[in-house]
């Protein structure tokens, strides 16, 4: 049975923010980003997107994602420098302003999700030339990079091969190789730390930006919104039986949308019932608590009022 505080929080979710004094505002799918000079304030709202469409909100989602990202930023700082300066609120991060690279670095350790759907359809948008006969959810010998464009809110990210990235000059070759090495190093660290907590780190996306000539990890890292996690102890048995893996991430929603509503990003998106919203939040909570080894505080109440108090206390407003 779900914790009743998840349902109690549904009326208080943070859908959008409006803090003009923070600076120029950009609204992404999930984050509201404010820029003032060389400093950004990134507010992770409770908005939930799937297939590049904003669909609804989840209780405590912004707090969960931002807090877990901060946990991972600290855990991986020895692998890649990041943009974080301060975290004045559970859903807010103060960060260095960067010039983002024009692609996302998606690293995959297993054949699943959209890559599996491409594979079974005979598509090879990343130029991987995967051999025939691979099983769904099978592990690659080594992680692979599958880049994509970074589409504006409401548009779809497009898959790219590494050759296309370089041919289109989306990222200079030396910078691409630097970012690729960092992405693979971060994925290796995430894989190791997740395994210590009983989880398989399946795939994730990274974004990088330039502050002068310094390449920094930006946006978020290793959250159940941007990554897939499976329960390690059940993997082999489920794979042998051809059963779906037990997932602690947003793929639960994607599968519900595809299988129960026939929606994969095209046409009018369906309404998301409250029980589905609460169920997905439970998965996110499970990922957070297993990865960090700590309980997440479920403080029911108006997120926007608390956020404003904390921003004022940090002298950002």
FINUKE-306070 format. One record per residue (C-alpha): residue in three letters; chain; x, y, z. Coordinates in Angstrom, 1 decimal, always signed. Layout:
residues N
<site aa="ALA" ch="A" x="X" y="Y" z="Z"/>
...
***
This chain:
residues 317
<site aa="UNK" ch="A" x="+0.0" y="+0.0" z="+0.0"/>
<site aa="UNK" ch="A" x="+1.3" y="+3.4" z="-1.0"/>
<site aa="UNK" ch="A" x="+2.3" y="+5.9" z="+1.7"/>
<site aa="UNK" ch="A" x="-0.8" y="+8.1" z="+2.1"/>
<site aa="UNK" ch="A" x="+1.5" y="+11.2" z="+2.0"/>
<site aa="UNK" ch="A" x="+2.1" y="+10.7" z="-1.7"/>
<site aa="UNK" ch="A" x="-1.7" y="+11.1" z="-2.4"/>
<site aa="UNK" ch="A" x="-1.9" y="+14.0" z="+0.1"/>
<site aa="UNK" ch="A" x="+0.8" y="+15.8" z="-1.8"/>
<site aa="UNK" ch="A" x="-0.9" y="+15.6" z="-5.2"/>
<site aa="UNK" ch="A" x="-2.7" y="+19.0" z="-4.9"/>
<site aa="UNK" ch="A" x="+0.6" y="+20.7" z="-3.9"/>
<site aa="UNK" ch="A" x="+2.9" y="+19.7" z="-6.8"/>
<site aa="UNK" ch="A" x="+5.0" y="+22.3" z="-8.4"/>
<site aa="UNK" ch="A" x="+4.1" y="+22.7" z="-12.0"/>
<site aa="UNK" ch="A" x="+5.8" y="+26.0" z="-12.8"/>
<site aa="UNK" ch="A" x="+7.6" y="+28.9" z="-11.2"/>
<site aa="UNK" ch="A" x="+7.6" y="+32.6" z="-11.7"/>
<site aa="UNK" ch="A" x="+10.6" y="+34.5" z="-10.1"/>
<site aa="UNK" ch="A" x="+11.4" y="+37.4" z="-12.4"/>
<site aa="UNK" ch="A" x="+14.1" y="+38.7" z="-10.0"/>
<site aa="UNK" ch="A" x="+16.1" y="+35.5" z="-10.5"/>
<site aa="UNK" ch="A" x="+16.8" y="+36.6" z="-14.1"/>
<site aa="UNK" ch="A" x="+16.0" y="+35.5" z="-17.6"/>
<site aa="UNK" ch="A" x="+13.8" y="+32.4" z="-17.5"/>
<site aa="UNK" ch="A" x="+13.9" y="+29.3" z="-19.8"/>
<site aa="UNK" ch="A" x="+11.4" y="+26.6" z="-19.3"/>
<site aa="UNK" ch="A" x="+12.4" y="+23.1" z="-20.2"/>
<site aa="UNK" ch="A" x="+10.4" y="+19.9" z="-20.0"/>
<site aa="UNK" ch="A" x="+11.1" y="+19.5" z="-16.2"/>
<site aa="UNK" ch="A" x="+13.3" y="+22.4" z="-15.2"/>
<site aa="UNK" ch="A" x="+12.8" y="+26.1" z="-15.0"/>
<site aa="UNK" ch="A" x="+16.2" y="+27.7" z="-15.4"/>
<site aa="UNK" ch="A" x="+16.9" y="+31.4" z="-14.5"/>
<site aa="UNK" ch="A" x="+20.0" y="+33.2" z="-15.6"/>
<site aa="UNK" ch="A" x="+21.5" y="+36.3" z="-14.0"/>
<site aa="UNK" ch="A" x="+25.0" y="+37.0" z="-15.3"/>
<site aa="UNK" ch="A" x="+27.2" y="+34.0" z="-15.1"/>
<site aa="UNK" ch="A" x="+25.0" y="+32.2" z="-12.5"/>
<site aa="UNK" ch="A" x="+22.0" y="+29.9" z="-13.1"/>
<site aa="UNK" ch="A" x="+19.3" y="+28.9" z="-10.7"/>
<site aa="UNK" ch="A" x="+17.8" y="+25.6" z="-11.9"/>
<site aa="UNK" ch="A" x="+14.5" y="+24.7" z="-10.3"/>
<site aa="UNK" ch="A" x="+13.4" y="+21.1" z="-10.8"/>
<site aa="UNK" ch="A" x="+9.7" y="+21.1" z="-10.9"/>
<site aa="UNK" ch="A" x="+7.3" y="+18.2" z="-10.4"/>
<site aa="UNK" ch="A" x="+6.5" y="+18.1" z="-14.1"/>
<site aa="UNK" ch="A" x="+6.6" y="+14.6" z="-15.7"/>
<site aa="UNK" ch="A" x="+7.5" y="+14.1" z="-19.3"/>
<site aa="UNK" ch="A" x="+7.6" y="+11.0" z="-21.5"/>
<site aa="UNK" ch="A" x="+8.3" y="+10.7" z="-25.2"/>
<site aa="UNK" ch="A" x="+9.3" y="+14.4" z="-25.0"/>
<site aa="UNK" ch="A" x="+5.8" y="+15.5" z="-23.9"/>
<site aa="UNK" ch="A" x="+4.9" y="+17.0" z="-20.6"/>
<site aa="UNK" ch="A" x="+2.1" y="+14.9" z="-19.3"/>
<site aa="UNK" ch="A" x="+1.4" y="+15.6" z="-15.6"/>
<site aa="UNK" ch="A" x="+3.1" y="+16.1" z="-12.3"/>
<site aa="UNK" ch="A" x="+4.4" y="+13.7" z="-9.6"/>
<site aa="UNK" ch="A" x="+4.3" y="+14.4" z="-5.9"/>
<site aa="UNK" ch="A" x="+7.8" y="+15.2" z="-4.5"/>
<site aa="UNK" ch="A" x="+9.4" y="+14.6" z="-7.9"/>
<site aa="UNK" ch="A" x="+11.4" y="+17.8" z="-8.1"/>
<site aa="UNK" ch="A" x="+12.8" y="+17.4" z="-4.6"/>
<site aa="UNK" ch="A" x="+13.7" y="+13.7" z="-5.3"/>
<site aa="UNK" ch="A" x="+15.4" y="+14.4" z="-8.6"/>
<site aa="UNK" ch="A" x="+17.4" y="+17.4" z="-7.5"/>
<site aa="UNK" ch="A" x="+18.5" y="+15.9" z="-4.2"/>
<site aa="UNK" ch="A" x="+19.5" y="+12.6" z="-5.8"/>
<site aa="UNK" ch="A" x="+21.4" y="+14.5" z="-8.5"/>
<site aa="UNK" ch="A" x="+23.3" y="+16.4" z="-5.9"/>
<site aa="UNK" ch="A" x="+24.2" y="+13.1" z="-4.2"/>
<site aa="UNK" ch="A" x="+25.5" y="+11.8" z="-7.6"/>
<site aa="UNK" ch="A" x="+27.3" y="+15.1" z="-8.4"/>
<site aa="UNK" ch="A" x="+29.3" y="+14.7" z="-5.2"/>
<site aa="UNK" ch="A" x="+29.9" y="+11.0" z="-5.7"/>
<site aa="UNK" ch="A" x="+31.3" y="+11.6" z="-9.2"/>
<site aa="UNK" ch="A" x="+33.2" y="+14.9" z="-8.8"/>
<site aa="UNK" ch="A" x="+36.5" y="+13.0" z="-9.1"/>
<site aa="UNK" ch="A" x="+35.4" y="+11.7" z="-12.5"/>
<site aa="UNK" ch="A" x="+34.0" y="+14.9" z="-14.0"/>
<site aa="UNK" ch="A" x="+33.8" y="+18.5" z="-12.8"/>
<site aa="UNK" ch="A" x="+30.3" y="+19.7" z="-12.6"/>
<site aa="UNK" ch="A" x="+28.4" y="+23.1" z="-12.5"/>
<site aa="UNK" ch="A" x="+27.0" y="+23.0" z="-9.0"/>
<site aa="UNK" ch="A" x="+27.6" y="+25.9" z="-6.7"/>
<site aa="UNK" ch="A" x="+24.9" y="+25.5" z="-4.0"/>
<site aa="UNK" ch="A" x="+21.6" y="+23.7" z="-3.3"/>
<site aa="UNK" ch="A" x="+19.5" y="+26.2" z="-1.4"/>
<site aa="UNK" ch="A" x="+16.3" y="+24.1" z="-1.5"/>
<site aa="UNK" ch="A" x="+15.5" y="+20.5" z="-2.2"/>
<site aa="UNK" ch="A" x="+14.4" y="+21.3" z="-5.7"/>
<site aa="UNK" ch="A" x="+16.8" y="+24.1" z="-6.5"/>
<site aa="UNK" ch="A" x="+20.4" y="+24.2" z="-7.6"/>
<site aa="UNK" ch="A" x="+22.6" y="+27.3" z="-8.1"/>
<site aa="UNK" ch="A" x="+25.1" y="+26.6" z="-10.9"/>
<site aa="UNK" ch="A" x="+27.8" y="+28.0" z="-13.1"/>
<site aa="UNK" ch="A" x="+26.5" y="+29.2" z="-16.4"/>
<site aa="UNK" ch="A" x="+27.9" y="+27.2" z="-19.4"/>
<site aa="UNK" ch="A" x="+27.5" y="+27.0" z="-23.1"/>
<site aa="UNK" ch="A" x="+25.9" y="+23.6" z="-23.5"/>
<site aa="UNK" ch="A" x="+27.1" y="+21.1" z="-26.0"/>
<site aa="UNK" ch="A" x="+24.5" y="+20.6" z="-28.7"/>
<site aa="UNK" ch="A" x="+24.0" y="+16.9" z="-28.1"/>
<site aa="UNK" ch="A" x="+23.1" y="+14.5" z="-25.3"/>
<site aa="UNK" ch="A" x="+25.5" y="+11.7" z="-24.5"/>
<site aa="UNK" ch="A" x="+23.3" y="+8.6" z="-23.9"/>
<site aa="UNK" ch="A" x="+25.2" y="+5.6" z="-22.6"/>
<site aa="UNK" ch="A" x="+23.7" y="+2.2" z="-22.6"/>
<site aa="UNK" ch="A" x="+24.8" y="-1.0" z="-20.9"/>
<site aa="UNK" ch="A" x="+21.8" y="-3.2" z="-22.0"/>
<site aa="UNK" ch="A" x="+19.7" y="-3.8" z="-25.1"/>
<site aa="UNK" ch="A" x="+16.4" y="-2.3" z="-23.9"/>
<site aa="UNK" ch="A" x="+14.0" y="+0.6" z="-24.3"/>
<site aa="UNK" ch="A" x="+14.0" y="+2.6" z="-27.5"/>
<site aa="UNK" ch="A" x="+17.2" y="+0.8" z="-28.7"/>
<site aa="UNK" ch="A" x="+15.4" y="-2.6" z="-28.4"/>
<site aa="UNK" ch="A" x="+12.4" y="-1.1" z="-30.3"/>
<site aa="UNK" ch="A" x="+14.8" y="+0.1" z="-33.1"/>
<site aa="UNK" ch="A" x="+16.6" y="-3.2" z="-33.1"/>
<site aa="UNK" ch="A" x="+13.4" y="-5.3" z="-33.6"/>
<site aa="UNK" ch="A" x="+12.2" y="-2.9" z="-36.3"/>
<site aa="UNK" ch="A" x="+15.4" y="-3.3" z="-38.2"/>
<site aa="UNK" ch="A" x="+16.4" y="+0.3" z="-37.6"/>
<site aa="UNK" ch="A" x="+20.0" y="+1.3" z="-36.8"/>
<site aa="UNK" ch="A" x="+19.9" y="+5.1" z="-36.2"/>
<site aa="UNK" ch="A" x="+23.2" y="+5.0" z="-34.3"/>
<site aa="UNK" ch="A" x="+25.2" y="+3.0" z="-36.9"/>
<site aa="UNK" ch="A" x="+26.0" y="+0.3" z="-34.3"/>
<site aa="UNK" ch="A" x="+25.6" y="-2.7" z="-36.6"/>
<site aa="UNK" ch="A" x="+24.4" y="-4.9" z="-33.8"/>
<site aa="UNK" ch="A" x="+24.5" y="-8.6" z="-34.6"/>
<site aa="UNK" ch="A" x="+21.2" y="-10.5" z="-35.1"/>
<site aa="UNK" ch="A" x="+19.7" y="-12.8" z="-32.5"/>
<site aa="UNK" ch="A" x="+20.3" y="-10.6" z="-29.4"/>
<site aa="UNK" ch="A" x="+17.8" y="-11.0" z="-26.6"/>
<site aa="UNK" ch="A" x="+15.8" y="-8.2" z="-25.1"/>
<site aa="UNK" ch="A" x="+17.5" y="-6.8" z="-21.9"/>
<site aa="UNK" ch="A" x="+20.7" y="-8.6" z="-22.7"/>
<site aa="UNK" ch="A" x="+23.9" y="-6.9" z="-21.5"/>
<site aa="UNK" ch="A" x="+26.4" y="-5.5" z="-23.9"/>
<site aa="UNK" ch="A" x="+30.1" y="-6.6" z="-23.6"/>
<site aa="UNK" ch="A" x="+30.9" y="-3.0" z="-22.9"/>
<site aa="UNK" ch="A" x="+28.7" y="+0.1" z="-22.6"/>
<site aa="UNK" ch="A" x="+27.9" y="+1.9" z="-25.9"/>
<site aa="UNK" ch="A" x="+27.3" y="+5.6" z="-26.7"/>
<site aa="UNK" ch="A" x="+24.1" y="+6.5" z="-28.6"/>
<site aa="UNK" ch="A" x="+24.0" y="+10.3" z="-29.0"/>
<site aa="UNK" ch="A" x="+20.9" y="+12.4" z="-29.6"/>
<site aa="UNK" ch="A" x="+19.9" y="+15.9" z="-30.4"/>
<site aa="UNK" ch="A" x="+18.6" y="+18.2" z="-27.6"/>
<site aa="UNK" ch="A" x="+15.2" y="+19.1" z="-28.8"/>
<site aa="UNK" ch="A" x="+13.2" y="+22.1" z="-27.4"/>
<site aa="UNK" ch="A" x="+10.2" y="+21.3" z="-25.1"/>
<site aa="UNK" ch="A" x="+7.4" y="+19.7" z="-27.2"/>
<site aa="UNK" ch="A" x="+9.7" y="+18.4" z="-29.9"/>
<site aa="UNK" ch="A" x="+11.4" y="+15.0" z="-30.1"/>
<site aa="UNK" ch="A" x="+15.1" y="+14.3" z="-29.5"/>
<site aa="UNK" ch="A" x="+16.6" y="+12.7" z="-32.6"/>
<site aa="UNK" ch="A" x="+19.1" y="+9.8" z="-32.6"/>
<site aa="UNK" ch="A" x="+22.5" y="+10.3" z="-34.2"/>
<site aa="UNK" ch="A" x="+25.5" y="+8.2" z="-35.0"/>
<site aa="UNK" ch="A" x="+28.9" y="+9.3" z="-33.8"/>
<site aa="UNK" ch="A" x="+29.8" y="+9.8" z="-37.5"/>
<site aa="UNK" ch="A" x="+26.8" y="+12.1" z="-38.0"/>
<site aa="UNK" ch="A" x="+27.7" y="+14.2" z="-34.9"/>
<site aa="UNK" ch="A" x="+31.1" y="+14.9" z="-36.4"/>
<site aa="UNK" ch="A" x="+30.0" y="+15.3" z="-40.0"/>
<site aa="UNK" ch="A" x="+27.4" y="+17.9" z="-39.0"/>
<site aa="UNK" ch="A" x="+29.9" y="+19.6" z="-36.8"/>
<site aa="UNK" ch="A" x="+27.6" y="+19.5" z="-33.8"/>
<site aa="UNK" ch="A" x="+30.6" y="+19.1" z="-31.5"/>
<site aa="UNK" ch="A" x="+34.2" y="+19.6" z="-32.5"/>
<site aa="UNK" ch="A" x="+36.0" y="+16.2" z="-32.7"/>
<site aa="UNK" ch="A" x="+38.4" y="+16.8" z="-29.8"/>
<site aa="UNK" ch="A" x="+35.7" y="+18.1" z="-27.5"/>
<site aa="UNK" ch="A" x="+33.4" y="+15.2" z="-28.6"/>
<site aa="UNK" ch="A" x="+36.1" y="+12.6" z="-27.6"/>
<site aa="UNK" ch="A" x="+36.6" y="+14.4" z="-24.3"/>
<site aa="UNK" ch="A" x="+32.9" y="+14.4" z="-23.5"/>
<site aa="UNK" ch="A" x="+32.6" y="+10.8" z="-24.6"/>
<site aa="UNK" ch="A" x="+35.4" y="+9.7" z="-22.3"/>
<site aa="UNK" ch="A" x="+33.8" y="+11.6" z="-19.4"/>
<site aa="UNK" ch="A" x="+30.4" y="+10.0" z="-20.1"/>
<site aa="UNK" ch="A" x="+31.8" y="+6.5" z="-20.2"/>
<site aa="UNK" ch="A" x="+33.8" y="+7.2" z="-17.0"/>
<site aa="UNK" ch="A" x="+30.7" y="+8.5" z="-15.2"/>
<site aa="UNK" ch="A" x="+28.7" y="+5.5" z="-16.4"/>
<site aa="UNK" ch="A" x="+31.4" y="+3.1" z="-15.0"/>
<site aa="UNK" ch="A" x="+31.3" y="+4.9" z="-11.7"/>
<site aa="UNK" ch="A" x="+27.5" y="+4.8" z="-11.6"/>
<site aa="UNK" ch="A" x="+27.5" y="+1.1" z="-12.5"/>
<site aa="UNK" ch="A" x="+29.9" y="+0.3" z="-9.6"/>
<site aa="UNK" ch="A" x="+28.0" y="+2.3" z="-7.0"/>
<site aa="UNK" ch="A" x="+24.6" y="+1.1" z="-8.1"/>
<site aa="UNK" ch="A" x="+25.9" y="-2.6" z="-7.9"/>
<site aa="UNK" ch="A" x="+27.0" y="-2.0" z="-4.3"/>
<site aa="UNK" ch="A" x="+23.3" y="-1.0" z="-3.6"/>
<site aa="UNK" ch="A" x="+21.8" y="-4.1" z="-5.3"/>
<site aa="UNK" ch="A" x="+20.8" y="-2.3" z="-8.6"/>
<site aa="UNK" ch="A" x="+21.8" y="-2.6" z="-12.2"/>
<site aa="UNK" ch="A" x="+22.6" y="+0.7" z="-13.9"/>
<site aa="UNK" ch="A" x="+21.1" y="+0.1" z="-17.3"/>
<site aa="UNK" ch="A" x="+21.4" y="+3.4" z="-19.2"/>
<site aa="UNK" ch="A" x="+21.4" y="+7.1" z="-18.7"/>
<site aa="UNK" ch="A" x="+22.0" y="+10.5" z="-20.4"/>
<site aa="UNK" ch="A" x="+24.6" y="+13.1" z="-19.7"/>
<site aa="UNK" ch="A" x="+24.8" y="+16.8" z="-20.7"/>
<site aa="UNK" ch="A" x="+28.0" y="+18.8" z="-20.8"/>
<site aa="UNK" ch="A" x="+28.7" y="+22.5" z="-21.1"/>
<site aa="UNK" ch="A" x="+31.7" y="+24.8" z="-21.5"/>
<site aa="UNK" ch="A" x="+32.6" y="+27.4" z="-19.0"/>
<site aa="UNK" ch="A" x="+35.4" y="+29.1" z="-20.9"/>
<site aa="UNK" ch="A" x="+37.5" y="+26.2" z="-22.0"/>
<site aa="UNK" ch="A" x="+36.5" y="+24.0" z="-19.1"/>
<site aa="UNK" ch="A" x="+34.1" y="+21.1" z="-19.8"/>
<site aa="UNK" ch="A" x="+31.6" y="+20.6" z="-17.0"/>
<site aa="UNK" ch="A" x="+28.8" y="+18.1" z="-16.3"/>
<site aa="UNK" ch="A" x="+25.5" y="+19.9" z="-16.2"/>
<site aa="UNK" ch="A" x="+21.7" y="+19.4" z="-15.9"/>
<site aa="UNK" ch="A" x="+21.1" y="+16.2" z="-13.8"/>
<site aa="UNK" ch="A" x="+22.9" y="+12.9" z="-13.2"/>
<site aa="UNK" ch="A" x="+21.8" y="+9.3" z="-12.6"/>
<site aa="UNK" ch="A" x="+18.2" y="+10.1" z="-11.6"/>
<site aa="UNK" ch="A" x="+15.3" y="+7.7" z="-12.3"/>
<site aa="UNK" ch="A" x="+14.0" y="+10.3" z="-14.7"/>
<site aa="UNK" ch="A" x="+17.2" y="+10.3" z="-16.9"/>
<site aa="UNK" ch="A" x="+18.3" y="+6.7" z="-16.2"/>
<site aa="UNK" ch="A" x="+17.1" y="+3.1" z="-15.9"/>
<site aa="UNK" ch="A" x="+17.7" y="+1.0" z="-12.9"/>
<site aa="UNK" ch="A" x="+16.8" y="-2.7" z="-12.5"/>
<site aa="UNK" ch="A" x="+16.8" y="-4.9" z="-9.4"/>
<site aa="UNK" ch="A" x="+20.0" y="-6.9" z="-9.7"/>
<site aa="UNK" ch="A" x="+18.9" y="-10.0" z="-7.8"/>
<site aa="UNK" ch="A" x="+16.0" y="-10.7" z="-10.2"/>
<site aa="UNK" ch="A" x="+17.8" y="-9.9" z="-13.5"/>
<site aa="UNK" ch="A" x="+19.1" y="-13.4" z="-14.5"/>
<site aa="UNK" ch="A" x="+15.9" y="-15.3" z="-13.8"/>
<site aa="UNK" ch="A" x="+13.7" y="-12.7" z="-15.5"/>
<site aa="UNK" ch="A" x="+16.0" y="-12.6" z="-18.5"/>
<site aa="UNK" ch="A" x="+16.0" y="-16.4" z="-18.8"/>
<site aa="UNK" ch="A" x="+12.1" y="-16.5" z="-18.7"/>
<site aa="UNK" ch="A" x="+11.8" y="-13.5" z="-21.1"/>
<site aa="UNK" ch="A" x="+10.0" y="-11.6" z="-18.4"/>
<site aa="UNK" ch="A" x="+10.2" y="-7.8" z="-18.0"/>
<site aa="UNK" ch="A" x="+12.8" y="-6.6" z="-15.5"/>
<site aa="UNK" ch="A" x="+11.7" y="-5.0" z="-12.2"/>
<site aa="UNK" ch="A" x="+12.3" y="-1.3" z="-12.9"/>
<site aa="UNK" ch="A" x="+12.8" y="+1.7" z="-10.6"/>
<site aa="UNK" ch="A" x="+12.6" y="+4.4" z="-13.1"/>
<site aa="UNK" ch="A" x="+10.4" y="+6.3" z="-15.7"/>
<site aa="UNK" ch="A" x="+10.3" y="+3.3" z="-18.0"/>
<site aa="UNK" ch="A" x="+7.3" y="+2.1" z="-15.9"/>
<site aa="UNK" ch="A" x="+5.3" y="+5.0" z="-17.2"/>
<site aa="UNK" ch="A" x="+6.5" y="+4.6" z="-20.8"/>
<site aa="UNK" ch="A" x="+5.4" y="+0.9" z="-20.8"/>
<site aa="UNK" ch="A" x="+2.1" y="+1.8" z="-19.3"/>
<site aa="UNK" ch="A" x="+1.6" y="+4.5" z="-22.0"/>
<site aa="UNK" ch="A" x="+2.5" y="+2.1" z="-24.8"/>
<site aa="UNK" ch="A" x="+0.7" y="-1.0" z="-23.5"/>
<site aa="UNK" ch="A" x="-2.4" y="+0.5" z="-21.8"/>
<site aa="UNK" ch="A" x="-3.0" y="+3.6" z="-23.9"/>
<site aa="UNK" ch="A" x="-1.3" y="+3.0" z="-27.2"/>
<site aa="UNK" ch="A" x="+0.7" y="+6.2" z="-26.9"/>
<site aa="UNK" ch="A" x="+4.3" y="+6.6" z="-27.8"/>
<site aa="UNK" ch="A" x="+4.6" y="+10.3" z="-28.4"/>
<site aa="UNK" ch="A" x="+2.3" y="+10.9" z="-31.3"/>
<site aa="UNK" ch="A" x="-1.2" y="+12.4" z="-31.2"/>
<site aa="UNK" ch="A" x="-3.0" y="+13.6" z="-28.1"/>
<site aa="UNK" ch="A" x="-1.5" y="+12.3" z="-24.9"/>
<site aa="UNK" ch="A" x="-3.7" y="+10.5" z="-22.4"/>
<site aa="UNK" ch="A" x="-4.7" y="+11.7" z="-19.0"/>
<site aa="UNK" ch="A" x="-2.5" y="+10.1" z="-16.3"/>
<site aa="UNK" ch="A" x="-4.6" y="+8.7" z="-13.4"/>
<site aa="UNK" ch="A" x="-3.7" y="+9.6" z="-9.8"/>
<site aa="UNK" ch="A" x="-2.9" y="+6.0" z="-9.0"/>
<site aa="UNK" ch="A" x="-0.4" y="+5.8" z="-11.8"/>
<site aa="UNK" ch="A" x="+1.2" y="+9.1" z="-10.6"/>
<site aa="UNK" ch="A" x="+1.5" y="+7.7" z="-7.1"/>
<site aa="UNK" ch="A" x="+2.8" y="+4.3" z="-8.2"/>
<site aa="UNK" ch="A" x="+5.6" y="+5.9" z="-10.3"/>
<site aa="UNK" ch="A" x="+6.5" y="+8.1" z="-7.3"/>
<site aa="UNK" ch="A" x="+6.9" y="+5.0" z="-5.3"/>
<site aa="UNK" ch="A" x="+9.4" y="+3.7" z="-7.9"/>
<site aa="UNK" ch="A" x="+11.4" y="+6.9" z="-7.7"/>
<site aa="UNK" ch="A" x="+11.4" y="+6.8" z="-3.9"/>
<site aa="UNK" ch="A" x="+12.6" y="+3.2" z="-4.0"/>
<site aa="UNK" ch="A" x="+15.4" y="+4.2" z="-6.3"/>
<site aa="UNK" ch="A" x="+16.4" y="+7.1" z="-4.2"/>
<site aa="UNK" ch="A" x="+16.4" y="+5.2" z="-0.9"/>
<site aa="UNK" ch="A" x="+18.2" y="+2.2" z="-2.3"/>
<site aa="UNK" ch="A" x="+20.9" y="+4.3" z="-4.0"/>
<site aa="UNK" ch="A" x="+21.5" y="+6.6" z="-1.1"/>
<site aa="UNK" ch="A" x="+20.8" y="+4.3" z="+1.8"/>
<site aa="UNK" ch="A" x="+18.7" y="+7.0" z="+3.4"/>
<site aa="UNK" ch="A" x="+14.9" y="+7.6" z="+3.8"/>
<site aa="UNK" ch="A" x="+13.5" y="+10.6" z="+1.9"/>
<site aa="UNK" ch="A" x="+11.5" y="+13.1" z="+4.0"/>
<site aa="UNK" ch="A" x="+7.9" y="+13.2" z="+2.7"/>
<site aa="UNK" ch="A" x="+6.8" y="+16.6" z="+4.0"/>
<site aa="UNK" ch="A" x="+3.4" y="+17.3" z="+2.7"/>
<site aa="UNK" ch="A" x="+2.7" y="+20.9" z="+1.8"/>
<site aa="UNK" ch="A" x="+3.0" y="+23.7" z="-0.7"/>
<site aa="UNK" ch="A" x="+6.3" y="+23.4" z="-2.5"/>
<site aa="UNK" ch="A" x="+6.2" y="+26.9" z="-4.1"/>
<site aa="UNK" ch="A" x="+5.9" y="+28.6" z="-0.7"/>
<site aa="UNK" ch="A" x="+8.8" y="+26.7" z="+0.8"/>
<site aa="UNK" ch="A" x="+10.9" y="+27.3" z="-2.3"/>
<site aa="UNK" ch="A" x="+10.3" y="+31.0" z="-2.2"/>
<site aa="UNK" ch="A" x="+11.3" y="+31.1" z="+1.5"/>
<site aa="UNK" ch="A" x="+14.5" y="+29.2" z="+0.9"/>
<site aa="UNK" ch="A" x="+15.5" y="+31.4" z="-2.1"/>
<site aa="UNK" ch="A" x="+14.9" y="+34.5" z="+0.0"/>
<site aa="UNK" ch="A" x="+17.0" y="+33.0" z="+2.8"/>
<site aa="UNK" ch="A" x="+19.8" y="+32.4" z="+0.4"/>
<site aa="UNK" ch="A" x="+19.5" y="+36.0" z="-0.8"/>
<site aa="UNK" ch="A" x="+18.6" y="+35.0" z="-4.3"/>
<site aa="UNK" ch="A" x="+15.3" y="+36.9" z="-4.3"/>
***
